[in-house]
Amino acid sequence: MIDATGKQLGVLSKSEALEKASSAELDLVEIAPNAKPPVARIVDFEKFRYEENKKAQAARKGSSEGGLKELWLSPRIAEHDLETRLRRAQEFLGDGQKVKLTVKFRGREMGHRELGRQVLDKAIAYLGEKVVVEREPKMEGRNLSIIITKSKGKQSLPSNENEAKI
């Protein structure tokens, strides 16, 4: 049994522990039920729940690594626009994210799917050997998508457009 200040009170019966908690106008919370004997603590339960939620949020916040970011392209995208999007993809890859490049076809563009493949090929050529294609180009309705990740080598991605040109 642990009191509100963190001081150990020793092994107490359940009734004694409840009596001490009610005299302090706090709650008795079982901290480690599987321990021999189980560990209980006298705390304000609402404050205890709040702190537990904060710990859980902090744990979730740090686990966002390895997510998937999607960038949309067009089969008729201009070279500068493509370079801008691919620089953004490099930032995502540098942060440890996976990147899904999606070419969206509209209207009659569906008749020229090879243009979408060419855009994705240019993108892979721009990013160079620093990326690995995790999933080959695949049609999903009117979209052609590819998923790329940073290669495992110790190479760094080019930081400006002078290092890698389309």
C-alpha positions as CSV (number, residue, x, y, z in Angstrom):
1,M,0.0,0.0,0.0
2,I,1.3,3.5,-1.0
3,D,-0.2,6.7,0.4
4,A,-0.9,10.0,-1.5
5,T,2.6,11.3,-0.8
6,G,4.3,8.2,-2.2
7,K,5.3,6.8,1.2
8,Q,4.9,3.0,1.6
9,L,2.5,2.0,4.3
10,G,3.3,-1.8,4.1
11,V,0.8,-4.6,3.7
12,L,-2.7,-3.8,4.8
13,S,-6.0,-5.5,4.6
14,K,-8.6,-4.3,2.1
15,S,-10.8,-2.8,4.7
16,E,-7.9,-1.0,6.4
17,A,-6.8,0.4,3.0
18,L,-10.3,1.6,2.2
19,E,-10.6,3.2,5.6
20,K,-7.3,5.2,5.1
21,A,-8.4,6.3,1.6
22,S,-11.8,7.5,2.9
23,S,-10.2,9.4,5.8
24,A,-7.9,11.2,3.4
25,E,-11.0,11.9,1.1
26,L,-9.2,10.2,-1.8
27,D,-9.7,7.0,-3.8
28,L,-8.0,3.6,-3.5
29,V,-6.6,2.5,-6.8
30,E,-5.0,-0.9,-7.5
31,I,-1.8,-0.2,-9.4
32,A,-0.3,-3.7,-9.8
33,P,-3.0,-6.3,-9.4
34,N,-0.8,-9.2,-10.5
35,A,1.9,-8.5,-7.9
36,K,2.2,-10.7,-4.8
37,P,0.7,-9.0,-2.7
38,P,-1.2,-6.6,-5.1
39,V,-0.1,-3.0,-4.9
40,A,-2.7,-0.2,-4.2
41,R,-2.3,3.5,-4.0
42,I,-4.3,6.3,-2.4
43,V,-4.8,9.0,-5.1
44,D,-7.4,11.3,-6.6
45,F,-8.8,9.0,-9.2
46,E,-9.7,11.7,-11.7
47,K,-6.1,13.1,-11.5
48,F,-4.7,9.6,-11.9
49,R,-6.8,9.0,-15.0
50,Y,-5.8,12.3,-16.5
51,E,-2.1,11.5,-16.0
52,E,-2.5,8.0,-17.5
53,N,-4.1,9.5,-20.6
54,K,-1.3,12.0,-20.9
55,K,1.3,9.2,-20.8
56,A,-0.7,7.2,-23.4
57,Q,-0.9,10.3,-25.7
58,A,2.8,10.9,-25.4
59,A,3.5,7.3,-26.3
60,R,1.2,7.5,-29.4
61,K,2.7,10.8,-30.4
62,G,6.2,9.3,-30.7
63,S,5.0,6.3,-32.7
64,S,4.0,8.2,-35.8
65,E,7.3,7.1,-37.6
66,G,6.8,4.9,-40.6
67,G,3.5,6.4,-41.7
68,L,2.3,6.8,-45.3
69,K,2.2,10.2,-47.1
70,E,0.4,10.6,-50.4
71,L,1.3,13.0,-53.1
72,W,-1.0,13.5,-56.1
73,L,0.3,14.1,-59.6
74,S,-1.3,14.6,-63.0
75,P,-0.2,12.9,-66.2
76,R,0.3,16.3,-67.8
77,I,2.1,17.8,-64.8
78,A,4.7,20.5,-65.6
79,E,8.4,19.8,-64.9
80,H,8.7,22.5,-62.2
81,D,5.5,21.3,-60.4
82,L,6.8,17.7,-60.5
83,E,10.2,18.8,-59.0
84,T,8.4,20.7,-56.3
85,R,6.3,17.7,-55.3
86,L,9.3,15.4,-55.4
87,R,11.3,17.7,-53.1
88,R,8.4,17.4,-50.7
89,A,8.6,13.6,-51.1
90,Q,12.3,13.8,-50.2
91,E,11.4,15.6,-47.0
92,F,8.9,12.9,-46.1
93,L,11.4,10.1,-46.9
94,G,14.0,11.9,-44.8
95,D,11.6,11.9,-41.9
96,G,11.2,8.1,-42.2
97,Q,7.8,8.2,-43.9
98,K,6.7,6.0,-46.8
99,V,5.5,8.0,-49.8
100,K,2.6,7.0,-52.2
101,L,2.8,8.8,-55.5
102,T,-0.6,8.8,-57.2
103,V,-1.2,9.9,-60.8
104,K,-4.9,11.0,-61.1
105,F,-6.5,10.5,-64.5
106,R,-9.5,12.7,-65.5
107,G,-11.7,12.3,-68.5
108,R,-10.0,11.4,-71.7
109,E,-6.6,11.1,-69.9
110,M,-7.7,7.5,-69.1
111,G,-7.0,6.7,-72.7
112,H,-3.3,7.5,-72.2
113,R,-2.2,5.6,-69.1
114,E,1.3,5.4,-70.5
115,L,1.7,9.2,-69.7
116,G,1.1,8.4,-66.0
117,R,3.7,5.7,-66.1
118,Q,6.1,8.1,-67.7
119,V,5.5,10.6,-64.9
120,L,6.2,7.9,-62.3
121,D,9.3,6.8,-64.1
122,K,10.6,10.4,-64.1
123,A,9.8,10.6,-60.4
124,I,11.9,7.5,-59.6
125,A,14.7,8.7,-61.8
126,Y,14.7,12.1,-60.0
127,L,14.8,10.4,-56.6
128,G,17.5,8.1,-57.8
129,E,19.0,5.2,-56.0
130,K,18.2,6.6,-52.6
131,V,14.7,5.1,-52.8
132,V,13.3,1.6,-53.0
133,V,10.0,0.8,-54.8
134,E,7.9,-1.0,-52.2
135,R,4.9,-1.5,-54.5
136,E,5.0,-1.4,-58.3
137,P,2.7,0.9,-60.2
138,K,-0.9,-0.3,-59.8
139,M,-4.1,1.0,-61.2
140,E,-6.8,1.7,-58.6
141,G,-9.8,3.0,-60.4
142,R,-8.8,6.2,-62.1
143,N,-5.5,6.4,-60.1
144,L,-2.1,4.9,-60.8
145,S,-0.2,4.6,-57.6
146,I,3.3,3.5,-56.5
147,I,4.7,3.3,-52.9
148,I,8.4,4.2,-52.3
149,T,10.6,4.1,-49.2
150,K,14.0,5.4,-48.4
151,S,16.7,2.8,-49.2
152,K,18.5,1.2,-46.3
153,G,21.9,2.4,-47.4
154,K,23.7,5.3,-45.6
155,Q,23.2,7.6,-48.6
156,S,21.4,10.9,-48.1
157,L,18.7,12.3,-50.4
158,P,19.8,15.2,-52.6
159,S,18.9,18.4,-50.8
160,N,18.5,20.7,-53.8
161,E,17.5,20.5,-57.5
162,N,21.1,20.9,-58.7
163,E,22.1,17.5,-57.4
164,A,19.4,15.6,-59.2
165,K,17.7,16.9,-62.4
166,I,14.8,15.3,-64.3
